[in-house]
């Protein structure tokens, strides 16, 4: 996760995994309205909302509850469901770009988006190809 200051309209950040330099250009609508008009990483304008639920923790809770269910007569699974429900209610919403999966946290309630839509993702999939790959023939791409 990269925390950008609000005054950073144009910046370059370094990827923590591969070390590549990523140019960012935030529009003034992000700064002024507290909403995302275009992704500052890829320029995409299609976003979805999801809960910022810690997936690893959720899977571990279910795994431990499943193992304990042999001795607790499945009551540990009920307890795990209640724990995960409490975590789900406690975590905030995050806006995510369909194109590059950039996440925007701390946006106002006016930035609330629709949940992830598989059909929309399938429709947009071809639009995300880099221009040099979209114009190349299948024989020109590859090793």
MDTraj code that builds the backbone (N, CA, C; nanometers):
import mdtraj as md
import numpy as np

residues = "UNK UNK UNK UNK UNK UNK UNK UNK UNK UNK UNK UNK UNK UNK UNK UNK UNK UNK UNK UNK UNK UNK UNK UNK UNK UNK UNK UNK UNK UNK UNK UNK UNK UNK UNK UNK UNK UNK UNK UNK UNK UNK UNK UNK UNK UNK UNK UNK UNK UNK UNK UNK UNK UNK UNK UNK UNK UNK UNK UNK UNK UNK UNK UNK UNK UNK UNK UNK UNK UNK UNK UNK UNK UNK UNK UNK UNK UNK UNK UNK UNK UNK UNK UNK UNK UNK UNK UNK UNK UNK UNK UNK UNK UNK UNK UNK UNK UNK UNK UNK UNK UNK UNK UNK UNK UNK UNK UNK UNK UNK UNK UNK UNK UNK UNK UNK UNK UNK UNK UNK UNK UNK UNK UNK UNK UNK UNK UNK UNK UNK UNK UNK UNK UNK UNK UNK UNK UNK UNK UNK UNK UNK UNK".split()
xyz = np.array([
    [0.0842, -0.1178, 0.0000],
    [0.0000, 0.0000, 0.0000],
    [0.0880, 0.1230, 0.0000],
    [0.0546, 0.2205, -0.0832],
    [0.1304, 0.3433, -0.0942],
    [0.0450, 0.4566, -0.0418],
    [0.0933, 0.5282, 0.0577],
    [0.0224, 0.6440, 0.1097],
    [0.0766, 0.7683, 0.0409],
    [-0.0103, 0.8354, -0.0333],
    [0.0299, 0.9565, -0.1024],
    [-0.0238, 1.0776, -0.0291],
    [0.0571, 1.1828, -0.0173],
    [0.0033, 1.3052, 0.0408],
    [-0.0999, 1.3649, -0.0530],
    [-0.1968, 1.4359, 0.0031],
    [-0.3034, 1.4936, -0.0777],
    [-0.2484, 1.5940, -0.1775],
    [-0.1364, 1.6589, -0.1462],
    [-0.0811, 1.7590, -0.2358],
    [-0.0048, 1.6980, -0.3529],
    [0.0146, 1.5659, -0.3528],
    [0.0916, 1.5021, -0.4599],
    [0.0033, 1.4815, -0.5814],
    [0.0010, 1.5812, -0.6724],
    [-0.0797, 1.5712, -0.7928],
    [-0.0080, 1.4859, -0.8964],
    [0.1247, 1.5012, -0.9061],
    [0.2018, 1.4157, -0.9945],
    [0.3200, 1.3632, -0.9161],
    [0.3420, 1.2325, -0.9223],
    [0.4502, 1.1715, -0.8473],
    [0.4912, 1.0426, -0.9146],
    [0.6024, 0.9898, -0.8704],
    [0.6489, 0.8590, -0.9132],
    [0.6811, 0.7805, -0.7878],
    [0.6323, 0.6578, -0.7814],
    [0.6610, 0.5716, -0.6672],
    [0.7346, 0.4479, -0.7170],
    [0.8033, 0.3827, -0.6253],
    [0.8785, 0.2627, -0.6587],
    [0.8038, 0.1419, -0.6031],
    [0.7846, 0.0399, -0.6868],
    [0.7172, -0.0823, -0.6452],
    [0.8015, -0.1524, -0.5397],
    [0.7383, -0.1923, -0.4291],
    [0.8098, -0.2595, -0.3224],
    [0.8498, -0.4012, -0.3580],
    [0.7867, -0.4614, -0.4580],
    [0.8161, -0.5991, -0.4954],
    [0.9252, -0.6082, -0.6024],
    [0.9042, -0.5375, -0.7138],
    [0.9972, -0.5518, -0.8267],
    [1.0928, -0.4344, -0.8424],
    [1.0660, -0.3226, -0.7742],
    [1.1538, -0.2063, -0.7836],
    [1.1285, -0.1195, -0.9046],
    [1.0249, -0.1485, -0.9820],
    [0.9942, -0.0680, -1.1000],
    [0.9379, 0.0668, -1.0586],
    [0.9654, 0.1671, -1.1386],
    [0.9155, 0.3013, -1.1136],
    [0.7772, 0.3149, -1.1764],
    [0.6782, 0.3591, -1.0983],
    [0.5401, 0.3701, -1.1449],
    [0.5009, 0.5181, -1.1438],
    [0.4748, 0.5763, -1.2620],
    [0.4311, 0.7165, -1.2643],
    [0.2854, 0.7281, -1.2219],
    [0.2563, 0.8267, -1.1403],
    [0.1204, 0.8515, -1.0940],
    [0.0807, 0.9930, -1.1316],
    [-0.0438, 1.0110, -1.1670],
    [-0.0954, 1.1439, -1.1967],
    [-0.2379, 1.1520, -1.1446],
    [-0.2573, 1.2132, -1.0294],
    [-0.3903, 1.2256, -0.9697],
    [-0.4596, 1.3472, -1.0268],
    [-0.5843, 1.3287, -1.0662],
    [-0.6630, 1.4413, -1.1123],
    [-0.7082, 1.5264, -0.9949],
    [-0.7445, 1.6495, -1.0222],
    [-0.7883, 1.7368, -0.9143],
    [-0.9202, 1.6908, -0.8554],
    [-0.9979, 1.6100, -0.9316],
    [-1.1251, 1.5619, -0.8762],
    [-1.1032, 1.4686, -0.7589],
    [-0.9918, 1.3964, -0.7560],
    [-0.9606, 1.3097, -0.6427],
    [-0.9324, 1.3934, -0.5193],
    [-0.8630, 1.5010, -0.5369],
    [-0.8247, 1.5854, -0.4240],
    [-0.9423, 1.6712, -0.3780],
    [-1.0182, 1.7256, -0.4709],
    [-1.1250, 1.8185, -0.4359],
    [-1.2477, 1.7495, -0.3781],
    [-1.2946, 1.6419, -0.4428],
    [-1.4224, 1.5823, -0.4056],
    [-1.4097, 1.4626, -0.3129],
    [-1.2890, 1.4122, -0.2918],
    [-1.2751, 1.2929, -0.2096],
    [-1.3228, 1.1686, -0.2811],
    [-1.3281, 1.1723, -0.4125],
    [-1.3726, 1.0600, -0.4933],
    [-1.2673, 1.0341, -0.6003],
    [-1.2782, 0.9206, -0.6671],
    [-1.1842, 0.8850, -0.7722],
    [-1.2559, 0.8953, -0.9056],
    [-1.2078, 0.9839, -0.9918],
    [-1.2639, 0.9946, -1.1254],
    [-1.1893, 0.9062, -1.2231],
    [-1.0575, 0.8998, -1.2066],
    [-0.9721, 0.8158, -1.2895],
    [-0.8615, 0.7604, -1.2008],
    [-0.8198, 0.6398, -1.2289],
    [-0.7158, 0.5753, -1.1501],
    [-0.5837, 0.6501, -1.1684],
    [-0.5149, 0.6781, -1.0596],
    [-0.3888, 0.7516, -1.0699],
    [-0.2743, 0.6627, -1.1165],
    [-0.2970, 0.5332, -1.1226],
    [-0.1917, 0.4422, -1.1679],
    [-0.2045, 0.4094, -1.3159],
    [-0.3264, 0.3750, -1.3614],
    [-0.3421, 0.3282, -1.4993],
    [-0.4341, 0.4168, -1.5826],
    [-0.5063, 0.5090, -1.5202],
    [-0.5977, 0.5954, -1.5939],
    [-0.7356, 0.5361, -1.6150],
    [-0.7613, 0.4157, -1.5636],
    [-0.8921, 0.3522, -1.5792],
    [-1.0005, 0.4296, -1.5054],
    [-1.1233, 0.4191, -1.5544],
    [-1.2336, 0.4932, -1.4929],
    [-1.3432, 0.4017, -1.4409],
    [-1.3148, 0.2721, -1.4266],
    [-1.4131, 0.1765, -1.3789],
    [-1.3648, 0.1170, -1.2475],
    [-1.4480, 0.1297, -1.1430],
    [-1.4097, 0.0881, -1.0090],
    [-1.5198, 0.0025, -0.9467],
    [-1.4832, -0.0720, -0.8447],
    [-1.5807, -0.1465, -0.7659],
    [-1.5460, -0.1312, -0.6184],
    [-1.6440, -0.1589, -0.5345],
    [-1.6249, -0.1480, -0.3900],
    [-1.6211, -0.2869, -0.3290],
    [-1.5371, -0.3017, -0.2289],
    [-1.5318, -0.4263, -0.1532],
    [-1.4917, -0.3920, -0.0108],
    [-1.5200, -0.4835, 0.0787],
    [-1.4760, -0.4660, 0.2167],
    [-1.3275, -0.4989, 0.2246],
    [-1.2554, -0.4256, 0.3059],
    [-1.1117, -0.4461, 0.3211],
    [-1.0866, -0.5570, 0.4227],
    [-1.1479, -0.6719, 0.3974],
    [-1.1429, -0.7855, 0.4889],
    [-1.0095, -0.8578, 0.4762],
    [-0.9424, -0.8865, 0.5864],
    [-0.8144, -0.9581, 0.5803],
    [-0.8368, -1.1054, 0.5453],
    [-0.8155, -1.1416, 0.4203],
    [-0.8489, -1.2754, 0.3710],
    [-0.7702, -1.3860, 0.4412],
    [-0.6430, -1.3620, 0.4684],
    [-0.5613, -1.4649, 0.5334],
    [-0.6144, -1.4941, 0.6737],
    [-0.6509, -1.3897, 0.7451],
    [-0.7060, -1.4084, 0.8794],
    [-0.8385, -1.4827, 0.8721],
    [-0.9234, -1.4466, 0.7763],
    [-1.0515, -1.5141, 0.7606],
    [-1.0358, -1.6613, 0.7294],
    [-0.9440, -1.6956, 0.6410],
    [-0.9200, -1.8373, 0.6089],
    [-0.8651, -1.9135, 0.7281],
    [-0.7766, -1.8496, 0.8045],
    [-0.7215, -1.9165, 0.9224],
    [-0.8278, -1.9401, 1.0295],
    [-0.9192, -1.8455, 1.0460],
    [-1.0274, -1.8632, 1.1431],
    [-1.1137, -1.9829, 1.1049],
    [-1.1479, -1.9942, 0.9772],
    [-1.2306, -2.1068, 0.9318],
    [-1.1536, -2.2382, 0.9436],
    [-1.0264, -2.2387, 0.9110],
    [-0.9461, -2.3607, 0.9208],
    [-0.9368, -2.4102, 1.0654],
    [-0.9090, -2.3188, 1.1566],
    [-0.9011, -2.3572, 1.2979],
    [-1.0369, -2.4067, 1.3477],
    [-1.1441, -2.3367, 1.3080],
    [-1.2779, -2.3791, 1.3498],
    [-1.3133, -2.5156, 1.2922],
    [-1.2721, -2.5448, 1.1686],
    [-1.3012, -2.6752, 1.1084],
    [-1.2264, -2.7862, 1.1808],
    [-1.1025, -2.7598, 1.2198],
    [-1.0259, -2.8607, 1.2936],
    [-1.0881, -2.8849, 1.4314],
    [-1.1284, -2.7770, 1.4970],
    [-1.1878, -2.7899, 1.6302],
    [-1.3294, -2.8459, 1.6274],
    [-1.3926, -2.8453, 1.5098],
    [-1.5325, -2.8875, 1.5024],
    [-1.5528, -3.0340, 1.5403],
    [-1.4498, -3.1161, 1.5288],
    [-1.4627, -3.2568, 1.5678],
    [-1.4867, -3.2709, 1.7184],
    [-1.4297, -3.1806, 1.7964],
    [-1.4428, -3.1880, 1.9422],
    [-1.5502, -3.0956, 1.9978],
    [-1.5932, -2.9967, 1.9156],
    [-1.6919, -2.9003, 1.9655],
    [-1.8305, -2.9229, 1.9058],
    [-1.8485, -3.0337, 1.8357],
    [-1.9779, -3.0649, 1.7727],
    [-2.0256, -2.9510, 1.6820],
    [-1.9355, -2.9004, 1.6027],
    [-1.9607, -2.7960, 1.5023],
    [-1.9896, -2.6573, 1.5611],
    [-1.9876, -2.6425, 1.6916],
    [-2.0114, -2.5102, 1.7500],
    [-1.8979, -2.4129, 1.7197],
    [-1.7785, -2.4640, 1.6956],
    [-1.6668, -2.3763, 1.6607],
    [-1.6903, -2.3090, 1.5249],
    [-1.7613, -2.3754, 1.4354],
    [-1.7934, -2.3140, 1.3064],
    [-1.8930, -2.1998, 1.3232],
    [-1.9863, -2.2157, 1.4139],
    [-2.0804, -2.1066, 1.4438],
    [-2.0045, -1.9888, 1.5041],
    [-1.9143, -2.0186, 1.5967],
    [-1.8340, -1.9124, 1.6581],
    [-1.7475, -1.8427, 1.5533],
    [-1.6900, -1.9195, 1.4604],
    [-1.6082, -1.8607, 1.3542],
    [-1.6916, -1.7693, 1.2656],
    [-1.8149, -1.8108, 1.2373],
    [-1.9035, -1.7264, 1.1560],
    [-1.9334, -1.5946, 1.2260],
    [-1.9569, -1.5993, 1.3546],
    [-1.9849, -1.4769, 1.4303],
    [-1.8619, -1.3865, 1.4377],
    [-1.7440, -1.4465, 1.4538],
    [-1.6199, -1.3678, 1.4567],
    [-1.5971, -1.3003, 1.3222],
    [-1.6158, -1.3748, 1.2132],
    [-1.5963, -1.3165, 1.0806],
    [-1.7014, -1.2103, 1.0490],
    [-1.8216, -1.2279, 1.0953],
    [-1.9248, -1.1265, 1.0767],
    [-1.8883, -0.9974, 1.1496],
    [-1.8358, -1.0100, 1.2712],
    [-1.7929, -0.8919, 1.3468],
    [-1.6773, -0.8215, 1.2766],
    [-1.5825, -0.8981, 1.2243],
    [-1.4706, -0.8373, 1.1504],
    [-1.5224, -0.7679, 1.0257],
    [-1.6149, -0.8316, 0.9539],
    [-1.6706, -0.7729, 0.8314],
    [-1.7382, -0.6388, 0.8602],
    [-1.8131, -0.6303, 0.9688],
    [-1.8793, -0.5050, 1.0033],
    [-1.7791, -0.3983, 1.0456],
    [-1.6667, -0.4395, 1.1015],
    [-1.5699, -0.3436, 1.1543],
    [-1.4775, -0.2854, 1.0474],
    [-1.4505, -0.3604, 0.9411],
    [-1.3534, -0.3115, 0.8426],
    [-1.4199, -0.2125, 0.7468],
    [-1.3427, -0.1164, 0.6968],
    [-1.3993, -0.0156, 0.6068],
    [-1.4091, -0.0654, 0.4623],
    [-1.4765, 0.0131, 0.3804],
    [-1.4870, -0.0148, 0.2378],
    [-1.3615, 0.0357, 0.1683],
    [-1.3252, -0.0286, 0.0591],
    [-1.2134, 0.0141, -0.0237],
    [-1.2609, 0.0147, -0.1693],
    [-1.2227, 0.1188, -0.2432],
    [-1.2555, 0.1295, -0.3844],
    [-1.1380, 0.0733, -0.4633],
    [-1.1663, -0.0170, -0.5582],
    [-1.0615, -0.0860, -0.6319],
    [-1.0812, -0.0676, -0.7815],
    [-0.9713, -0.0438, -0.8514],
    [-0.9739, -0.0274, -0.9968],
    [-0.9858, -0.1637, -1.0634],
    [-1.0792, -0.1776, -1.1593],
    [-1.0936, -0.3031, -1.2326],
    [-0.9677, -0.3327, -1.3143],
    [-0.9049, -0.2305, -1.3677],
    [-0.7946, -0.2484, -1.4622],
    [-0.6655, -0.2945, -1.3955],
    [-0.6217, -0.2242, -1.2900],
    [-0.4908, -0.2543, -1.2309],
    [-0.4998, -0.2973, -1.0848],
    [-0.6204, -0.3034, -1.0294],
    [-0.6441, -0.3445, -0.8903],
    [-0.5852, -0.2480, -0.7882],
    [-0.5622, -0.1227, -0.8266],
    [-0.5180, -0.0220, -0.7302],
    [-0.6306, 0.0015, -0.6305],
    [-0.5954, 0.0162, -0.5028],
    [-0.6951, 0.0309, -0.3974],
    [-0.6915, 0.1723, -0.3415],
    [-0.8103, 0.2285, -0.3201],
    [-0.8253, 0.3632, -0.2661],
    [-0.9011, 0.3530, -0.1347],
    [-0.8324, 0.3852, -0.0268],
    [-0.8918, 0.3772, 0.1068],
    [-0.9207, 0.5171, 0.1583],
    [-1.0161, 0.5251, 0.2497],
    [-1.0442, 0.6515, 0.3169],
    [-1.1240, 0.7509, 0.2348],
    [-1.1901, 0.7062, 0.1285],
    [-1.2733, 0.7968, 0.0496],
    [-1.4060, 0.8173, 0.1212],
    [-1.4702, 0.9260, 0.0916],
    [-1.5967, 0.9571, 0.1568],
    [-1.7091, 0.8661, 0.1116],
    [-1.8252, 0.8763, 0.1786],
    [-1.9388, 0.7903, 0.1426],
    [-1.9916, 0.8175, 0.0020],
    [-1.9651, 0.9353, -0.0538],
    [-2.0103, 0.9650, -0.1897],
    [-1.9302, 0.8860, -0.2932],
    [-1.8185, 0.8268, -0.2516],
    [-1.7359, 0.7481, -0.3432],
    [-1.7771, 0.6016, -0.3460],
    [-1.8858, 0.5663, -0.2800],
    [-1.9296, 0.4261, -0.2733],
    [-1.9619, 0.3755, -0.4129],
    [-1.9085, 0.2627, -0.4485],
    [-1.9279, 0.2023, -0.5802],
    [-2.0116, 0.0758, -0.5671],
    [-2.0425, 0.0175, -0.6809],
    [-2.1124, -0.1104, -0.6842],
    [-2.0128, -0.2218, -0.6495],
    [-2.0599, -0.3372, -0.6010],
    [-1.9693, -0.4491, -0.5751],
    [-1.9116, -0.5049, -0.7050],
    [-1.8129, -0.5913, -0.6924],
    [-1.7474, -0.6507, -0.8083],
    [-1.8491, -0.7213, -0.8963],
    [-1.8379, -0.7000, -1.0273],
    [-1.9294, -0.7597, -1.1242],
    [-1.8470, -0.8391, -1.2254],
    [-1.8608, -0.9714, -1.2234],
    [-1.7836, -1.0569, -1.3138],
    [-1.8175, -1.0288, -1.4598],
    [-1.9440, -1.0025, -1.4888],
    [-1.9851, -0.9743, -1.6258],
    [-1.9186, -0.8464, -1.6763],
    [-1.9172, -0.7428, -1.5936],
    [-1.8526, -0.6171, -1.6327],
    [-1.7030, -0.6386, -1.6525],
    [-1.6406, -0.7160, -1.5662],
    [-1.4973, -0.7451, -1.5815],
    [-1.4706, -0.8175, -1.7127],
    [-1.5574, -0.9114, -1.7506],
    [-1.5412, -0.9813, -1.8782],
    [-1.5566, -0.8860, -1.9958],
    [-1.6506, -0.7921, -1.9865],
    [-1.6700, -0.6946, -2.0936],
    [-1.5508, -0.6014, -2.1071],
    [-1.4899, -0.5646, -1.9956],
    [-1.3789, -0.4707, -1.9978],
    [-1.2439, -0.5364, -2.0233],
    [-1.2382, -0.6674, -2.0228],
    [-1.1099, -0.7375, -2.0313],
    [-1.0316, -0.7009, -2.1569],
    [-1.0953, -0.6940, -2.2715],
    [-1.0254, -0.6596, -2.3953],
    [-0.9793, -0.5159, -2.3998],
    [-1.0446, -0.4281, -2.3242],
    [-1.0087, -0.2864, -2.3254],
    [-0.8813, -0.2587, -2.2472],
    [-0.8300, -0.3565, -2.1729],
    [-0.7138, -0.3330, -2.0891],
    [-0.5828, -0.3742, -2.1528],
    [-0.5845, -0.4185, -2.2772],
    [-0.4611, -0.4584, -2.3422],
    [-0.3787, -0.3351, -2.3744],
    [-0.2469, -0.3429, -2.3585],
    [-0.1619, -0.2318, -2.3988],
    [-0.1770, -0.2064, -2.5481],
    [-0.1639, -0.0810, -2.5931],
    [-0.1851, -0.0499, -2.7350],
    [-0.0948, -0.1294, -2.8290],
    [0.0298, -0.1572, -2.7873],
    [0.1202, -0.2303, -2.8763],
    [0.0776, -0.3756, -2.8939],
    [0.0086, -0.4344, -2.7949],
    [-0.0394, -0.5718, -2.8090],
    [-0.1724, -0.5774, -2.8822],
    [-0.2545, -0.4759, -2.8672],
    [-0.3858, -0.4754, -2.9310],
    [-0.3738, -0.4658, -3.0829],
    [-0.2715, -0.3934, -3.1335],
    [-0.2579, -0.3754, -3.2773],
    [-0.1743, -0.4856, -3.3417],
    [-0.1040, -0.5659, -3.2636],
    [-0.0172, -0.6702, -3.3188],
    [-0.0994, -0.7922, -3.3578],
    [-0.0528, -0.8599, -3.4611],
    [-0.1189, -0.9845, -3.4995],
    [-0.0719, -1.0958, -3.4081],
    [-0.1461, -1.2078, -3.3998],
    [-0.1073, -1.3156, -3.3081],
    [0.0309, -1.3730, -3.3361],
    [0.0781, -1.3658, -3.4606],
    [0.2097, -1.4208, -3.4915],
    [0.3223, -1.3297, -3.4447],
    [0.2934, -1.2018, -3.4226],
    [0.3971, -1.1078, -3.3795],
    [0.4193, -1.1089, -3.2296],
    [0.3258, -1.1614, -3.1524],
    [0.3351, -1.1608, -3.0087],
    [0.3886, -1.2939, -2.9598],
    [0.4798, -1.2902, -2.8674],
    [0.5314, -1.4129, -2.8082],
    [0.6778, -1.4332, -2.8364],
    [0.7345, -1.5412, -2.7794],
    [0.8786, -1.5644, -2.7969],
    [0.9141, -1.6175, -2.9331],
])
top = md.Topology()
chain = top.add_chain()
for i, resn in enumerate(residues, 1):
    res = top.add_residue(resn, chain, resSeq=i)
    for name in ("N", "CA", "C"):
        top.add_atom(name, md.element.get_by_symbol(name[0]), res)
traj = md.Trajectory(xyz[None], top)
